[in-house]
Amino acid sequence: MKKTLITFVMCTLVCTGALAQNKYDNHYYLTIDEVPNSIRILPPPPEENSARFAYDKAMYEYGKSIRETARGKTAILDADTSTDGLCKVFSEAFGMELSKAHTPEIYLLISHMKEDAGDLATRHAKQHYMRTRPYDRFNENSSIPGVQKGFSKNGSYPSGHTATGWALALVLAEINPDRQDEILSRGLEMGRSRVISGFHYQSDIDAATIVAAGVVARLHADKDFTRQLKKAKREFKRLSR
């Protein structure tokens, strides 16, 4: 079962960029100059002789200890940040199937905003600090070893997956406030999954939630985003009747 999950995620990570070009493809509402600068708003990652790094290491060891559990399998699935993958992550918490067919306006919103947080807003700090990922630091495999080499070229701090998940959780909770607790909890779990799978330290996760919150605030000043958000809210209201 674990090998099947790993193969599925690997294929998704490789193939996502080769999807047919259409209006649902990855898009950015903001530019690199418009997103909050992660170097300016975040402290440096913990130094290895610090108490904060000791906590990072303890959380890494705990995550490693539960990789063979059901929670560990969820962590593997949470690595899929394609639009379809993110819809699967949040559908249960949202209380409604999120998909291109059922919720096209919400789907479009997710597709167009996910990398504003996951890529753009984390890029400055990732490139500046180039923090070594846990599996490289401790010379161990993650729970998705087939994609480790590619991620090693991308700094660990802050976590792009977590920034994507938390930004989406904040926006989806705005669309469906009656399910805000479930949605926000699921968004936090997506970040924890990155520690469990061995791709990030807890401090990478914590930093990413700060960045993501800043991106969502900035997105609300963007006309294209707010226009699509209104469409998504209308769609949800219609489907909820």
C-alpha positions, 0 to 999 in steps of 0.5 A: 500500500505504501509503495502504491501511495509513493508511486501515485504521489511521484507521478502526480508531482512529475506530471502536474506541470504537463497538464493541458493548457487551459484556464485552470492551469497554475497562475499567479494573481500577484508578482514577486514584487507584490507578495510579502518579502519572506526575508524581511518578515521572518527571522532566520531559521534556527541555528543548530546549537539552539533550543529551537533546533533541538525542538525541530529535531525532536519533532522530526524524530516524532514524525519519523516514528509515525510514518507507518501509521494511517497518519503517515500515509495521509502525509504522503498524500498531502504532498500532492499540491496539484489543484486536484490534489488540494481539492481532495485534501480539503473536500471533507473539511469543507463539507462538500466535494471540491472539483472542477466538475462540481465547484468550477469557480472554487476550483479556479480560485484554488488553481490561480492562488495556490502558488502565490503563497507556495512559490512566490512568497517563500522564494526569497527566504528559500533562496537566501537561506538554502536551509538543508532539508532534514533527510539530507541533514540526517542522511536518511530517507523521507517517506517519499524518497523518489522525489528527494533529489529534486527538493534538495535543490530547493531550500527548506525554510519556509515550507512552500507546501505549508504556505499553500495549504494554510493560505487555501485554508484561510480563504476556504474558511472565508467562503464557508465560515460554518466549517472554519474550524474543520478547514483550518485544522486541515490546513494545519495538518497539511503543514504537519505532514511535511514534518512527518514525511521528513521534508521540513522542520517544524520551524519551516512550518511555523514560518510558512503560516506567517508568510501565507497569512501575509499573502492572503491579506495582500490578495484581498487588495488584488482586483482579479482575486477579489472578483474570483472570490466573489464568484466562488462565494456565490457558487458555494451559496447556490450549492448549499441551498 
